[in-house]
Amino acid sequence: MKIYNVILHTRNDCYKRASTWTDTVLTTTDKESAYNAAANAWLENYTERFDEDYAPELQTIQSVIEEHGDGESIHEVFDLNKWEIYNPEFINQPTFEVSVEAESLNSELCALNNILVREIVEFPIEE
């Protein structure tokens, strides 16, 4: 089983005080939910700024939404174009980014470690 972590990175593009904020948007075992959450984060941020800025990538984004319309495709088009959309001036990273990290779930971490439980229960208590 896999666990999907959706992580939002926001960066302040300042040559004197560059900074980064990282937030976990969602952690889930459902791949579709993870990509939907990622796509929603991209879309929310993008719609807040495209009124102000000329958006040459808008046609590509519109095409992907019209053709596919699923979260994974929308996330992918933003991820591939993040350097153009969120072009930094002073830092070497996009100013906004959403990542979906898939990790295999280690079943041993999810099961109770009976050896440790037994060790604690059997530990002698001095009176």
Secondary structure, 3 states (H helix, E strand, C coil): CEEEEEEEEEEECCCCCCEEEEEEEEEECCHHHHHHHHHHHHHHHHHHHCCCCCCCCHHHHHHHHHHCCCHHHHHHHHHHHHHHHCCCCCCCCCCEEEEEEEEECCHHHHCCCHHHHHHHHCCCCCC
